[in-house]
């Protein structure tokens, strides 16, 4: 290794360098914060992030004018529907609550048909549930994630009197199947549930993933929004938009946290670097005396900072991976799960690191300009 190689200084000053690397690694706490915030939205949309295989419509309000609007909409529905999605069912869509990883309540929509035939049609015309899946009258199919979150298992009965606070059914419903579905999902059917909403399915079997179906459903959604303002049509894309809008305030909180963390770490790390580089005055003065340019010296400082920061991020990233893996093992039985790396956390961590490294580099460049071997 040459004297100007970053690894030369790192290998000869392991104690100091390790302390710096550990401090820089701690900035990955920002990544974990991003994971927690992103997870709230991820959990909501995880089961619905693929292009829509169906659309749901419902009436918003119940005065006479709105009821007349609903009647007109139903009369014209077949003409309004796109050719690729003319299969319709009556469904009930209660709001289903679950506890987020931060401990507060979130909600998702459940889908319940009025008959076995309608439920079988849903299974056959989409691939959301395994082909051939059946349940009896009053039966529920829920994802393993939701079952863990609720603390229920197959055979449990959810009373229809509203005692179970996370969802309300007009009749008792039985958890018949807990399946490894993505995210928070719940389906079922009961002859005693009124289908106050409608589900729009593909016209033909095996076309749920055809190119254009999702686009056609979303075009239909926009057309109905303009023509029948009290008829609300939703798709998977609608859900994602609504979730992002509803939790956007958390992003602002996260950026405020990044600012605080960046300032705290910048002050701490800068003080540590200042003390470390102050002891190297003679070294840098010698470099200047023997003819090394300021650019060469600055390159050495930058290389050392970059190497230490890179190692810090590597250590912090590895620690985050281990922590997330352990947390997922511990939290899964409680119906919590960190799904995927957080883009928000990655950006926040990089910004935090830049806020730390840039002042360190600039302050050390100023010091080097003042160094002179004749002072010693």
C-alpha positions, 0 to 999 in steps of 0.5 A: 500500500502507498502512503497516500492509500486510504487503507494505509491510514486505516490499517495503522490507526485501527482503534480510531478508525473503528470508532469512526466507522461505528459512529457512521454505522449508527446513521443507519438508524435512519434506514430503520426509521424509513423501514417502519414508516414505509411498512405502514403503507406497504402492509396496506398495499402488499396484497393489492400492488399488482394490476387490478383483476377486478373493480369495486363500486359502491354508492356514497350517500343515501338521499333520494337523488343519490338513490335515483342516480344509482338506479340510472347507473345500474340501468346503464352499467352493461353499456358502460362496462368495457368489453373485457370486464362485463362480469358483475357480482353483488358484494359486501365490502366492510372495512377491516381493521388491523394493528400497524407495526407502530401500534395504531389501527389501519384498515383495508376492505374485505370482500364478501359474496352473497352466494356460493355461486358468486364466491366460486365465480370470484375464485374462477375468474381471478387468481387471487385465491387458489383454484377450487377454493371453497367455504361454506355459508358464513365461512371466511378465508383470511391471510395468515398475516391477518390471522396472526394480527387478529390472534385467530385461527381456523375454526374461530367464530367472529360474532356478528354482534360487533364485539370483535372490534376489528370488523363488523358482520351482521351475522356470525362468521367462521374462520374456515381457512387461513392461507399464505396470501400476500399481506392483509386479505379477507374473503368469504360469503354468506346468504345473510349478507346484503350485497350493497356494492358491486364487483366487476370481473373479467368477461372470460376466465383466464384473462385476469392478467391480460394486458389492458384489463387494469387500464380498462377498469381504471378508464371506467373508474374515471368515466363513472366519476365524471358521469355519476359523482356519487358512485365510487369505483375503486381498483388496486391502483385507487387503493395505492393512491389513497394509502399514499395520500393518507400516510403522506404526513408520516413522510414529513415527520420522517424528514424532520427526524432525518434533519435532527439526526443529521445535525446530531451526528454531524456535530459528533462526527465532526468533533471526532474528526477534528480531534483526529486530524488535528494530531496529523498537522505535522504529517500534512505539513511534511507533505506540503513541504516535499511538494505534494499539491493541495489537491493530492492531499485533499484527495488523500483526506477524501479517500480516507473519509470515503473509505471509512464512510463506506465501511460504516454503511456496510457495517450499518447495513449488515446490522440492519439486515440482521435486526430486520431478520430477527424482528420479522421472526419475533413479530410474525406471530403478532401479525407484523412484518417488515416487507422490503428495503425502504427506499425512503430509508435508503435516501434518508441515510445517504442524505444523513451521511452527506450532511456529515461527510461534507462539513468534515471534508470542507473543514479539513480542507481549510485546516490543510491550507494553513498547515506549514512545516516551519511552524513546528 
